[in-house]
Amino acid sequence: MNEVEIEYCEPCGLLPAAEKTGHALLTTHAGRIHGLRFTPGHGGVFRVDVDGETVFDKASEEDFDVDVIVARVGARLTPPTIQL
Amino acid sequence: MNEVEIEYCEPCGLLPAAEKTGHALLTTHAGRIHGLRFTPGHGGVFRVDVDGETVFDKASEEDFDVDVIVARVGARLTPPTIQL
């Protein structure tokens, strides 16, 4: 549970966008995300999943807004299980 | 295969070091790393694994050198399987 994956198109240069998203998620949801995986991909992909469920997919949404992604991920995470 | 994990101590503020290491790995070994996972942890942990085998562990090595970690990871990755 609380596993996040960011698949990004490596040849298209989407690593910085993936890193920006990953940083926002790991800081905003510190203590709740158990793991965040970067998956290099192809073909323009940029997709964010939580426990296998897509919360953002560039293929179906043009606007890339990190704050929106952070909020959507937060809504799917189970409450804090790690005490800070 | 070619799965990298970076476990870092979240309360100790080691996320920046983890992100610096992750960036170096995903750029230097682009096309070879299939996935890179950030795992928030506790107790001062900072460990880098490739396919479950530790290549760097802060608990047993004081010097944190990203270039050394990048070289060690590279030595364990199977040759490029993704064409760029």
Backbone of each chain as nested JSON, in Angstrom:
{
  "chains": [
    {"id": "A", "residues": [
      {"number": 1, "name": "MET", "atoms": {"N": [0.861, -1.218, 0.0], "CA": [0.0, 0.0, 0.0], "C": [0.885, 1.252, 0.0]}},
      {"number": 2, "name": "ASN", "atoms": {"N": [0.287, 2.333, -0.529], "CA": [0.971, 3.645, -0.556], "C": [2.25, 3.586, -1.391]}},
      {"number": 3, "name": "GLU", "atoms": {"N": [2.187, 2.801, -2.472], "CA": [3.302, 2.703, -3.418], "C": [2.987, 3.607, -4.622]}},
      {"number": 4, "name": "VAL", "atoms": {"N": [3.903, 4.523, -4.901], "CA": [3.696, 5.462, -6.011], "C": [4.68, 5.111, -7.123]}},
      {"number": 5, "name": "GLU", "atoms": {"N": [4.209, 5.213, -8.363], "CA": [5.098, 5.006, -9.501], "C": [4.962, 6.177, -10.467]}},
      {"number": 6, "name": "ILE", "atoms": {"N": [6.082, 6.671, -10.953], "CA": [6.083, 7.703, -11.996], "C": [6.803, 7.114, -13.204]}},
      {"number": 7, "name": "GLU", "atoms": {"N": [6.023, 6.852, -14.292], "CA": [6.664, 6.407, -15.527], "C": [6.835, 7.628, -16.421]}},
      {"number": 8, "name": "TYR", "atoms": {"N": [8.007, 7.808, -16.965], "CA": [8.291, 9.019, -17.748], "C": [9.052, 8.643, -19.01]}},
      {"number": 9, "name": "CYS", "atoms": {"N": [8.853, 9.432, -20.069], "CA": [9.543, 9.156, -21.333], "C": [10.979, 9.652, -21.215]}},
      {"number": 10, "name": "GLU", "atoms": {"N": [11.908, 8.712, -21.193], "CA": [13.333, 9.042, -21.029], "C": [13.876, 9.805, -22.239]}},
      {"number": 11, "name": "PRO", "atoms": {"N": [13.694, 9.267, -23.484], "CA": [14.25, 9.969, -24.647], "C": [13.647, 11.365, -24.854]}},
      {"number": 12, "name": "CYS", "atoms": {"N": [12.398, 11.585, -24.357], "CA": [11.759, 12.893, -24.545], "C": [12.277, 13.916, -23.536]}},
      {"number": 13, "name": "GLY", "atoms": {"N": [13.106, 13.462, -22.584], "CA": [13.634, 14.414, -21.595], "C": [12.652, 14.749, -20.491]}},
      {"number": 14, "name": "LEU", "atoms": {"N": [11.798, 13.793, -20.108], "CA": [10.801, 14.092, -19.061], "C": [11.298, 13.723, -17.661]}},
      {"number": 15, "name": "LEU", "atoms": {"N": [12.58, 13.362, -17.515], "CA": [13.109, 13.066, -16.171], "C": [12.978, 14.283, -15.233]}},
      {"number": 16, "name": "PRO", "atoms": {"N": [13.335, 15.513, -15.665], "CA": [13.175, 16.638, -14.728], "C": [11.741, 16.807, -14.219]}},
      {"number": 17, "name": "ALA", "atoms": {"N": [10.77, 16.621, -15.088], "CA": [9.361, 16.747, -14.661], "C": [9.038, 15.635, -13.662]}},
      {"number": 18, "name": "ALA", "atoms": {"N": [9.575, 14.43, -13.913], "CA": [9.342, 13.306, -12.987], "C": [9.991, 13.599, -11.638]}},
      {"number": 19, "name": "GLU", "atoms": {"N": [11.215, 14.144, -11.666], "CA": [11.909, 14.456, -10.415], "C": [11.186, 15.549, -9.639]}},
      {"number": 20, "name": "LYS", "atoms": {"N": [10.667, 16.556, -10.342], "CA": [9.919, 17.642, -9.68], "C": [8.675, 17.064, -8.997]}},
      {"number": 21, "name": "THR", "atoms": {"N": [7.99, 16.166, -9.705], "CA": [6.785, 15.543, -9.15], "C": [7.151, 14.657, -7.96]}},
      {"number": 22, "name": "GLY", "atoms": {"N": [8.215, 13.87, -8.123], "CA": [8.65, 12.977, -7.046], "C": [9.025, 13.743, -5.795]}},
      {"number": 23, "name": "HIS", "atoms": {"N": [9.736, 14.834, -5.979], "CA": [10.144, 15.652, -4.83], "C": [8.919, 16.204, -4.101]}},
      {"number": 24, "name": "ALA", "atoms": {"N": [7.964, 16.722, -4.863], "CA": [6.754, 17.291, -4.247], "C": [5.995, 16.205, -3.485]}},
      {"number": 25, "name": "LEU", "atoms": {"N": [5.931, 15.006, -4.052], "CA": [5.198, 13.923, -3.391], "C": [5.913, 13.458, -2.129]}},
      {"number": 26, "name": "LEU", "atoms": {"N": [7.244, 13.273, -2.196], "CA": [8.002, 12.739, -1.046], "C": [8.11, 13.75, 0.089]}},
      {"number": 27, "name": "THR", "atoms": {"N": [7.97, 15.02, -0.228], "CA": [8.02, 16.02, 0.85], "C": [6.609, 16.275, 1.389]}},
      {"number": 28, "name": "THR", "atoms": {"N": [5.649, 16.487, 0.52], "CA": [4.279, 16.774, 0.967], "C": [3.701, 15.59, 1.735]}},
      {"number": 29, "name": "HIS", "atoms": {"N": [3.958, 14.394, 1.23], "CA": [3.368, 13.189, 1.85], "C": [4.407, 12.389, 2.636]}},
      {"number": 30, "name": "ALA", "atoms": {"N": [5.364, 13.097, 3.216], "CA": [6.397, 12.422, 4.021], "C": [5.719, 11.609, 5.115]}},
      {"number": 31, "name": "GLY", "atoms": {"N": [6.178, 10.396, 5.333], "CA": [5.586, 9.554, 6.372], "C": [4.409, 8.737, 5.884]}},
      {"number": 32, "name": "ARG", "atoms": {"N": [3.919, 9.009, 4.694], "CA": [2.761, 8.252, 4.193], "C": [3.122, 7.402, 2.975]}},
      {"number": 33, "name": "ILE", "atoms": {"N": [4.056, 7.896, 2.146], "CA": [4.452, 7.13, 0.955], "C": [5.465, 6.068, 1.373]}},
      {"number": 34, "name": "HIS", "atoms": {"N": [5.176, 4.813, 1.086], "CA": [6.098, 3.724, 1.464], "C": [7.212, 3.562, 0.44]}},
      {"number": 35, "name": "GLY", "atoms": {"N": [6.917, 3.87, -0.814], "CA": [7.941, 3.77, -1.846], "C": [7.519, 4.592, -3.052]}},
      {"number": 36, "name": "LEU", "atoms": {"N": [8.505, 5.204, -3.711], "CA": [8.203, 5.955, -4.929], "C": [9.193, 5.504, -5.991]}},
      {"number": 37, "name": "ARG", "atoms": {"N": [8.654, 4.949, -7.057], "CA": [9.498, 4.335, -8.09], "C": [9.48, 5.182, -9.36]}},
      {"number": 38, "name": "PHE", "atoms": {"N": [10.674, 5.453, -9.876], "CA": [10.813, 6.079, -11.195], "C": [10.993, 4.948, -12.204]}},
      {"number": 39, "name": "THR", "atoms": {"N": [10.152, 4.959, -13.239], "CA": [10.25, 3.948, -14.286], "C": [10.522, 4.638, -15.617]}},
      {"number": 40, "name": "PRO", "atoms": {"N": [11.75, 4.537, -16.148], "CA": [12.04, 5.129, -17.453], "C": [11.23, 4.43, -18.54]}},
      {"number": 41, "name": "GLY", "atoms": {"N": [10.605, 5.223, -19.439], "CA": [9.805, 4.64, -20.523], "C": [10.054, 5.371, -21.824]}},
      {"number": 42, "name": "HIS", "atoms": {"N": [9.128, 5.208, -22.748], "CA": [9.264, 5.722, -24.123], "C": [7.972, 6.365, -24.588]}},
      {"number": 43, "name": "GLY", "atoms": {"N": [8.014, 6.863, -25.821], "CA": [6.796, 7.242, -26.539], "C": [5.995, 8.352, -25.909]}},
      {"number": 44, "name": "GLY", "atoms": {"N": [6.672, 9.252, -25.182], "CA": [5.968, 10.413, -24.637], "C": [5.224, 10.138, -23.344]}},
      {"number": 45, "name": "VAL", "atoms": {"N": [5.412, 8.938, -22.776], "CA": [4.659, 8.603, -21.57], "C": [5.013, 9.507, -20.387]}},
      {"number": 46, "name": "PHE", "atoms": {"N": [3.993, 9.881, -19.62], "CA": [4.18, 10.495, -18.306], "C": [2.939, 10.14, -17.504]}},
      {"number": 47, "name": "ARG", "atoms": {"N": [3.122, 9.197, -16.623], "CA": [1.973, 8.655, -15.887], "C": [2.344, 8.497, -14.419]}},
      {"number": 48, "name": "VAL", "atoms": {"N": [1.402, 8.826, -13.528], "CA": [1.597, 8.675, -12.087], "C": [0.53, 7.712, -11.571]}},
      {"number": 49, "name": "ASP", "atoms": {"N": [0.981, 6.658, -10.924], "CA": [0.067, 5.649, -10.342], "C": [0.252, 5.585, -8.827]}},
      {"number": 50, "name": "VAL", "atoms": {"N": [-0.837, 5.265, -8.149], "CA": [-0.775, 4.954, -6.712], "C": [-1.342, 3.55, -6.553]}},
      {"number": 51, "name": "ASP", "atoms": {"N": [-0.537, 2.63, -6.065], "CA": [-0.953, 1.231, -5.908], "C": [-1.59, 0.7, -7.196]}},
      {"number": 52, "name": "GLY", "atoms": {"N": [-0.967, 1.055, -8.314], "CA": [-1.418, 0.539, -9.612], "C": [-2.573, 1.297, -10.242]}},
      {"number": 53, "name": "GLU", "atoms": {"N": [-3.101, 2.287, -9.54], "CA": [-4.223, 3.064, -10.118], "C": [-3.683, 4.409, -10.624]}},
      {"number": 54, "name": "THR", "atoms": {"N": [-4.004, 4.715, -11.883], "CA": [-3.495, 5.95, -12.481], "C": [-4.213, 7.184, -11.933]}},
      {"number": 55, "name": "VAL", "atoms": {"N": [-3.431, 8.162, -11.488], "CA": [-4.029, 9.426, -11.012], "C": [-3.71, 10.558, -11.97]}},
      {"number": 56, "name": "PHE", "atoms": {"N": [-2.698, 10.342, -12.823], "CA": [-2.426, 11.323, -13.878], "C": [-1.816, 10.597, -15.06]}},
      {"number": 57, "name": "ASP", "atoms": {"N": [-2.302, 10.96, -16.29], "CA": [-1.735, 10.348, -17.5], "C": [-1.699, 11.424, -18.583]}},
      {"number": 58, "name": "LYS", "atoms": {"N": [-0.475, 11.773, -18.996], "CA": [-0.297, 12.845, -19.988], "C": [-1.068, 12.527, -21.269]}},
      {"number": 59, "name": "ALA", "atoms": {"N": [-1.271, 11.231, -21.532], "CA": [-1.954, 10.835, -22.771], "C": [-3.399, 11.312, -22.783]}},
      {"number": 60, "name": "SER", "atoms": {"N": [-3.976, 11.487, -21.578], "CA": [-5.394, 11.882, -21.562], "C": [-5.594, 13.271, -20.951]}},
      {"number": 61, "name": "GLU", "atoms": {"N": [-4.501, 13.872, -20.464], "CA": [-4.635, 15.205, -19.856], "C": [-3.472, 16.069, -20.294]}},
      {"number": 62, "name": "GLU", "atoms": {"N": [-3.733, 17.169, -20.99], "CA": [-2.64, 18.002, -21.453], "C": [-1.961, 18.748, -20.31]}},
      {"number": 63, "name": "ASP", "atoms": {"N": [-2.792, 19.311, -19.383], "CA": [-2.208, 20.169, -18.344], "C": [-1.441, 19.345, -17.317]}},
      {"number": 64, "name": "PHE", "atoms": {"N": [-0.171, 19.694, -17.145], "CA": [0.674, 19.026, -16.14], "C": [0.803, 19.984, -14.967]}},
      {"number": 65, "name": "ASP", "atoms": {"N": [0.15, 19.644, -13.864], "CA": [0.161, 20.525, -12.684], "C": [0.558, 19.69, -11.472]}},
      {"number": 66, "name": "VAL", "atoms": {"N": [1.765, 19.931, -10.954], "CA": [2.281, 19.117, -9.853], "C": [1.353, 19.189, -8.641]}},
      {"number": 67, "name": "ASP", "atoms": {"N": [0.822, 20.368, -8.349], "CA": [-0.044, 20.495, -7.17], "C": [-1.294, 19.622, -7.31]}},
      {"number": 68, "name": "VAL", "atoms": {"N": [-1.825, 19.544, -8.511], "CA": [-3.008, 18.707, -8.741], "C": [-2.647, 17.234, -8.517]}},
      {"number": 69, "name": "ILE", "atoms": {"N": [-1.477, 16.844, -9.041], "CA": [-1.032, 15.445, -8.878], "C": [-0.813, 15.137, -7.395]}},
      {"number": 70, "name": "VAL", "atoms": {"N": [-0.191, 16.058, -6.673], "CA": [0.068, 15.854, -5.237], "C": [-1.252, 15.667, -4.489]}},
      {"number": 71, "name": "ALA", "atoms": {"N": [-2.251, 16.467, -4.851], "CA": [-3.555, 16.364, -4.167], "C": [-4.225, 15.022, -4.494]}},
      {"number": 72, "name": "ARG", "atoms": {"N": [-4.151, 14.616, -5.75], "CA": [-4.797, 13.35, -6.138], "C": [-4.123, 12.171, -5.441]}},
      {"number": 73, "name": "VAL", "atoms": {"N": [-2.783, 12.2, -5.38], "CA": [-2.072, 11.109, -4.704], "C": [-2.458, 11.096, -3.224]}},
      {"number": 74, "name": "GLY", "atoms": {"N": [-2.485, 12.277, -2.618], "CA": [-2.831, 12.37, -1.196], "C": [-4.185, 11.758, -0.888]}},
      {"number": 75, "name": "ALA", "atoms": {"N": [-5.105, 11.936, -1.815], "CA": [-6.47, 11.436, -1.596], "C": [-6.515, 9.916, -1.611]}},
      {"number": 76, "name": "ARG", "atoms": {"N": [-5.5, 9.278, -2.198], "CA": [-5.516, 7.812, -2.298], "C": [-4.647, 7.132, -1.254]}},
      {"number": 77, "name": "LEU", "atoms": {"N": [-3.822, 7.917, -0.571], "CA": [-2.925, 7.299, 0.41], "C": [-3.702, 6.983, 1.681]}},
      {"number": 78, "name": "THR", "atoms": {"N": [-3.39, 5.823, 2.281], "CA": [-4.028, 5.538, 3.57], "C": [-3.369, 6.428, 4.605]}},
      {"number": 79, "name": "PRO", "atoms": {"N": [-4.071, 6.689, 5.674], "CA": [-3.576, 7.649, 6.674], "C": [-2.161, 7.32, 7.136]}},
      {"number": 80, "name": "PRO", "atoms": {"N": [-1.46, 8.268, 7.718], "CA": [-0.057, 8.082, 8.148], "C": [0.108, 6.806, 8.947]}},
      {"number": 81, "name": "THR", "atoms": {"N": [1.099, 5.995, 8.55], "CA": [1.383, 4.787, 9.319], "C": [2.763, 4.906, 9.929]}},
      {"number": 82, "name": "ILE", "atoms": {"N": [3.554, 5.913, 9.509], "CA": [4.907, 6.066, 10.065], "C": [4.887, 7.33, 10.914]}},
      {"number": 83, "name": "GLN", "atoms": {"N": [5.266, 7.266, 12.163], "CA": [5.342, 8.463, 13.024], "C": [6.621, 9.22, 12.698]}},
      {"number": 84, "name": "LEU", "atoms": {"N": [6.489, 10.538, 12.531], "CA": [7.712, 11.363, 12.324], "C": [8.171, 11.97, 13.638]}}
    ]},
    {"id": "B", "residues": [
      {"number": 1, "name": "MET", "atoms": {"N": [15.227, -7.441, -13.242], "CA": [16.678, -7.108, -13.275], "C": [16.849, -5.583, -13.393]}},
      {"number": 2, "name": "ASN", "atoms": {"N": [18.053, -5.123, -12.992], "CA": [18.387, -3.68, -13.131], "C": [17.414, -2.802, -12.359]}},
      {"number": 3, "name": "GLU", "atoms": {"N": [16.999, -3.301, -11.188], "CA": [16.139, -2.525, -10.291], "C": [17.002, -1.948, -9.175]}},
      {"number": 4, "name": "VAL", "atoms": {"N": [16.93, -0.62, -9.048], "CA": [17.738, 0.067, -8.035], "C": [16.819, 0.571, -6.926]}},
      {"number": 5, "name": "GLU", "atoms": {"N": [17.303, 0.473, -5.683], "CA": [16.541, 1.032, -4.561], "C": [17.451, 1.912, -3.722]}},
      {"number": 6, "name": "ILE", "atoms": {"N": [16.943, 3.063, -3.344], "CA": [17.651, 3.948, -2.422], "C": [16.776, 4.117, -1.186]}},
      {"number": 7, "name": "GLU", "atoms": {"N": [17.231, 3.534, -0.058], "CA": [16.509, 3.761, 1.204], "C": [17.23, 4.876, 1.946]}},
      {"number": 8, "name": "TYR", "atoms": {"N": [16.476, 5.84, 2.418], "CA": [17.093, 7.007, 3.059], "C": [16.308, 7.369, 4.318]}},
      {"number": 9, "name": "CYS", "atoms": {"N": [17.012, 7.944, 5.271], "CA": [16.375, 8.327, 6.524], "C": [15.612, 9.639, 6.307]}},
      {"number": 10, "name": "GLU", "atoms": {"N": [14.318, 9.532, 6.359], "CA": [13.445, 10.703, 6.099], "C": [13.577, 11.766, 7.204]}},
      {"number": 11, "name": "PRO", "atoms": {"N": [13.418, 11.373, 8.485], "CA": [13.506, 12.394, 9.549], "C": [14.883, 13.057, 9.645]}},
      {"number": 12, "name": "CYS", "atoms": {"N": [15.931, 12.36, 9.147], "CA": [17.29, 12.925, 9.232], "C": [17.555, 13.912, 8.094]}},
      {"number": 13, "name": "GLY", "atoms": {"N": [16.568, 14.018, 7.176], "CA": [16.765, 14.963, 6.074], "C": [17.677, 14.444, 4.981]}},
      {"number": 14, "name": "LEU", "atoms": {"N": [17.661, 13.132, 4.725], "CA": [18.561, 12.596, 3.696], "C": [17.897, 12.49, 2.32]}},
      {"number": 15, "name": "LEU", "atoms": {"N": [16.688, 13.045, 2.174], "CA": [16.048, 13.03, 0.847], "C": [16.903, 13.746, -0.209]}},
      {"number": 16, "name": "PRO", "atoms": {"N": [17.459, 14.929, 0.068], "CA": [18.284, 15.574, -0.965], "C": [19.455, 14.703, -1.446]}},
      {"number": 17, "name": "ALA", "atoms": {"N": [20.104, 14.02, -0.525], "CA": [21.226, 13.141, -0.909], "C": [20.7, 11.99, -1.775]}},
      {"number": 18, "name": "ALA", "atoms": {"N": [19.517, 11.481, -1.4], "CA": [18.915, 10.392, -2.181], "C": [18.56, 10.888, -3.59]}},
      {"number": 19, "name": "GLU", "atoms": {"N": [18.006, 12.102, -3.662], "CA": [17.618, 12.642, -4.97], "C": [18.849, 12.897, -5.84]}},
      {"number": 20, "name": "LYS", "atoms": {"N": [19.931, 13.392, -5.231], "CA": [21.177, 13.64, -5.973], "C": [21.715, 12.318, -6.526]}},
      {"number": 21, "name": "THR", "atoms": {"N": [21.675, 11.29, -5.707], "CA": [22.148, 9.967, -6.134], "C": [21.248, 9.407, -7.235]}},
      {"number": 22, "name": "GLY", "atoms": {"N": [19.934, 9.535, -7.023], "CA": [18.986, 9.022, -8.022], "C": [19.146, 9.708, -9.371]}},
      {"number": 23, "name": "HIS", "atoms": {"N": [19.334, 11.029, -9.328], "CA": [19.51, 11.776, -10.579], "C": [20.762, 11.307, -11.32]}},
      {"number": 24, "name": "ALA", "atoms": {"N": [21.857, 11.146, -10.58], "CA": [23.115, 10.707, -11.194], "C": [22.943, 9.317, -11.812]}},
      {"number": 25, "name": "LEU", "atoms": {"N": [22.232, 8.444, -11.109], "CA": [22.04, 7.079, -11.614], "C": [21.14, 7.061, -12.861]}},
      {"number": 26, "name": "LEU", "atoms": {"N": [20.029, 7.812, -12.812], "CA": [19.066, 7.779, -13.928], "C": [19.602, 8.481, -15.176]}},
      {"number": 27, "name": "THR", "atoms": {"N": [20.559, 9.374, -14.999], "CA": [21.133, 10.039, -16.177], "C": [22.334, 9.238, -16.681]}},
      {"number": 28, "name": "THR", "atoms": {"N": [23.238, 8.874, -15.793], "CA": [24.44, 8.138, -16.22], "C": [24.062, 6.784, -16.835]}},
      {"number": 29, "name": "HIS", "atoms": {"N": [23.1, 6.116, -16.216], "CA": [22.744, 4.762, -16.68], "C": [21.392, 4.755, -17.408]}},
      {"number": 30, "name": "ALA", "atoms": {"N": [21.121, 5.85, -18.096], "CA": [19.858, 5.918, -18.863], "C": [19.796, 4.752, -19.841]}},
      {"number": 31, "name": "GLY", "atoms": {"N": [18.641, 4.13, -19.939], "CA": [18.488, 3.012, -20.864], "C": [18.868, 1.679, -20.254]}},
      {"number": 32, "name": "ARG", "atoms": {"N": [19.459, 1.679, -19.049], "CA": [19.856, 0.416, -18.421], "C": [19.076, 0.149, -17.141]}},
      {"number": 33, "name": "ILE", "atoms": {"N": [18.718, 1.22, -16.416], "CA": [17.963, 1.045, -15.175], "C": [16.481, 0.872, -15.512]}},
      {"number": 34, "name": "HIS", "atoms": {"N": [15.914, -0.229, -15.071], "CA": [14.493, -0.479, -15.361], "C": [13.585, 0.237, -14.382]}},
      {"number": 35, "name": "GLY", "atoms": {"N": [14.056, 0.417, -13.167], "CA": [13.257, 1.133, -12.165], "C": [14.169, 1.591, -11.041]}},
      {"number": 36, "name": "LEU", "atoms": {"N": [13.853, 2.773, -10.479], "CA": [14.621, 3.275, -9.348], "C": [13.622, 3.69, -8.282]}},
      {"number": 37, "name": "ARG", "atoms": {"N": [13.717, 3.027, -7.147], "CA": [12.72, 3.244, -6.097], "C": [13.325, 4.011, -4.919]}},
      {"number": 38, "name": "PHE", "atoms": {"N": [12.636, 5.037, -4.467], "CA": [12.997, 5.748, -3.238], "C": [12.164, 5.144, -2.116]}},
      {"number": 39, "name": "THR", "atoms": {"N": [12.845, 4.711, -1.059], "CA": [12.152, 4.135, 0.097], "C": [12.454, 4.977, 1.33]}},
      {"number": 40, "name": "PRO", "atoms": {"N": [11.492, 5.76, 1.799], "CA": [11.714, 6.533, 3.029], "C": [11.913, 5.597, 4.222]}},
      {"number": 41, "name": "GLY", "atoms": {"N": [12.923, 5.901, 5.044], "CA": [13.18, 5.051, 6.215], "C": [13.527, 5.896, 7.426]}},
      {"number": 42, "name": "HIS", "atoms": {"N": [14.154, 5.244, 8.407], "CA": [14.447, 5.876, 9.717], "C": [15.871, 5.577, 10.146]}},
      {"number": 43, "name": "GLY", "atoms": {"N": [16.217, 6.108, 11.31], "CA": [17.412, 5.671, 12.032], "C": [18.726, 5.907, 11.32]}},
      {"number": 44, "name": "GLY", "atoms": {"N": [18.761, 6.938, 10.464], "CA": [20.038, 7.285, 9.832], "C": [20.369, 6.453, 8.613]}},
      {"number": 45, "name": "VAL", "atoms": {"N": [19.416, 5.622, 8.161], "CA": [19.708, 4.726, 7.03], "C": [19.986, 5.519, 5.763]}},
      {"number": 46, "name": "PHE", "atoms": {"N": [20.963, 5.034, 4.989], "CA": [21.178, 5.485, 3.592], "C": [21.853, 4.322, 2.897]}},
      {"number": 47, "name": "ARG", "atoms": {"N": [21.053, 3.639, 2.092], "CA": [21.549, 2.394, 1.487], "C": [21.098, 2.354, 0.039]}},
      {"number": 48, "name": "VAL", "atoms": {"N": [21.992, 1.9, -0.843], "CA": [21.68, 1.752, -2.269], "C": [21.827, 0.281, -2.636]}},
      {"number": 49, "name": "ASP", "atoms": {"N": [20.786, -0.3, -3.185], "CA": [20.78, -1.705, -3.606], "C": [20.535, -1.801, -5.112]}},
      {"number": 50, "name": "VAL", "atoms": {"N": [21.102, -2.825, -5.709], "CA": [20.795, -3.181, -7.092], "C": [20.299, -4.622, -7.073]}},
      {"number": 51, "name": "ASP", "atoms": {"N": [19.069, -4.815, -7.489], "CA": [18.464, -6.161, -7.479], "C": [18.644, -6.835, -6.124]}},
      {"number": 52, "name": "GLY", "atoms": {"N": [18.453, -6.05, -5.061], "CA": [18.505, -6.59, -3.704], "C": [19.902, -6.7, -3.109]}},
      {"number": 53, "name": "GLU", "atoms": {"N": [20.926, -6.395, -3.894], "CA": [22.301, -6.479, -3.348], "C": [22.801, -5.075, -3.028]}},
      {"number": 54, "name": "THR", "atoms": {"N": [23.303, -4.913, -1.81], "CA": [23.753, -3.59, -1.364], "C": [25.092, -3.205, -2.014]}},
      {"number": 55, "name": "VAL", "atoms": {"N": [25.109, -2.006, -2.61], "CA": [26.373, -1.496, -3.173], "C": [26.914, -0.334, -2.356]}},
      {"number": 56, "name": "PHE", "atoms": {"N": [26.046, 0.244, -1.522], "CA": [26.521, 1.278, -0.596], "C": [25.626, 1.276, 0.626]}},
      {"number": 57, "name": "ASP", "atoms": {"N": [26.293, 1.353, 1.822], "CA": [25.518, 1.411, 3.063], "C": [26.241, 2.356, 4.014]}},
      {"number": 58, "name": "LYS", "atoms": {"N": [25.566, 3.447, 4.344], "CA": [26.173, 4.476, 5.204], "C": [26.603, 3.885, 6.542]}},
      {"number": 59, "name": "ALA", "atoms": {"N": [25.921, 2.814, 6.945], "CA": [26.217, 2.212, 8.252], "C": [27.616, 1.603, 8.281]}},
      {"number": 60, "name": "SER", "atoms": {"N": [28.104, 1.231, 7.093], "CA": [29.428, 0.583, 7.094], "C": [30.466, 1.419, 6.341]}},
      {"number": 61, "name": "GLU", "atoms": {"N": [30.017, 2.534, 5.728], "CA": [30.974, 3.37, 4.997], "C": [30.684, 4.823, 5.291]}},
      {"number": 62, "name": "GLU", "atoms": {"N": [31.622, 5.562, 5.864], "CA": [31.372, 6.954, 6.205], "C": [31.291, 7.827, 4.953]}},
      {"number": 63, "name": "ASP", "atoms": {"N": [32.264, 7.603, 3.998], "CA": [32.339, 8.522, 2.853], "C": [31.18, 8.31, 1.885]}},
      {"number": 64, "name": "PHE", "atoms": {"N": [30.429, 9.357, 1.663], "CA": [29.319, 9.323, 0.696], "C": [29.807, 9.999, -0.573]}},
      {"number": 65, "name": "ASP", "atoms": {"N": [30.035, 9.181, -1.624], "CA": [30.558, 9.723, -2.888], "C": [29.655, 9.233, -4.022]}},
      {"number": 66, "name": "VAL", "atoms": {"N": [28.891, 10.139, -4.616], "CA": [27.918, 9.747, -5.644], "C": [28.611, 9.053, -6.818]}},
      {"number": 67, "name": "ASP", "atoms": {"N": [29.764, 9.564, -7.215], "CA": [30.467, 8.962, -8.362], "C": [30.843, 7.509, -8.077]}},
      {"number": 68, "name": "VAL", "atoms": {"N": [31.234, 7.234, -6.86], "CA": [31.587, 5.854, -6.487], "C": [30.342, 4.967, -6.569]}},
      {"number": 69, "name": "ILE", "atoms": {"N": [29.225, 5.493, -6.059], "CA": [27.967, 4.724, -6.073], "C": [27.536, 4.472, -7.522]}},
      {"number": 70, "name": "VAL", "atoms": {"N": [27.645, 5.498, -8.365], "CA": [27.26, 5.356, -9.777], "C": [28.103, 4.272, -10.447]}},
      {"number": 71, "name": "ALA", "atoms": {"N": [29.403, 4.25, -10.141], "CA": [30.283, 3.245, -10.748], "C": [29.919, 1.837, -10.265]}},
      {"number": 72, "name": "ARG", "atoms": {"N": [29.651, 1.715, -8.967], "CA": [29.318, 0.392, -8.417], "C": [28.007, -0.125, -9.004]}},
      {"number": 73, "name": "VAL", "atoms": {"N": [27.028, 0.773, -9.117], "CA": [25.743, 0.349, -9.707], "C": [25.965, -0.073, -11.16]}},
      {"number": 74, "name": "GLY", "atoms": {"N": [26.734, 0.719, -11.886], "CA": [26.984, 0.406, -13.298], "C": [27.596, -0.968, -13.484]}},
      {"number": 75, "name": "ALA", "atoms": {"N": [28.46, -1.334, -12.554], "CA": [29.142, -2.629, -12.656], "C": [28.168, -3.788, -12.47]}},
      {"number": 76, "name": "ARG", "atoms": {"N": [27.016, -3.535, -11.858], "CA": [26.073, -4.642, -11.586], "C": [24.919, -4.687, -12.596]}},
      {"number": 77, "name": "LEU", "atoms": {"N": [24.801, -3.628, -13.397], "CA": [23.674, -3.611, -14.34], "C": [23.996, -4.504, -15.537]}},
      {"number": 78, "name": "THR", "atoms": {"N": [22.981, -5.234, -15.999], "CA": [23.209, -6.006, -17.224], "C": [23.243, -5.028, -18.379]}},
      {"number": 79, "name": "PRO", "atoms": {"N": [23.903, -5.394, -19.451], "CA": [24.11, -4.465, -20.563], "C": [22.792, -3.858, -21.037]}},
      {"number": 80, "name": "PRO", "atoms": {"N": [22.855, -2.75, -21.763], "CA": [21.647, -2.033, -22.222], "C": [20.638, -2.959, -22.866]}},
      {"number": 81, "name": "THR", "atoms": {"N": [19.402, -2.87, -22.378], "CA": [18.356, -3.686, -23.024], "C": [17.353, -2.757, -23.681]}},
      {"number": 82, "name": "ILE", "atoms": {"N": [17.44, -1.464, -23.412], "CA": [16.479, -0.53, -24.02], "C": [17.25, 0.305, -25.035]}},
      {"number": 83, "name": "GLN", "atoms": {"N": [16.79, 0.361, -26.288], "CA": [17.471, 1.186, -27.293], "C": [17.051, 2.639, -27.081]}},
      {"number": 84, "name": "LEU", "atoms": {"N": [17.997, 3.558, -27.122], "CA": [17.662, 5.006, -26.994], "C": [17.656, 5.628, -28.379]}}
    ]}
  ]
}
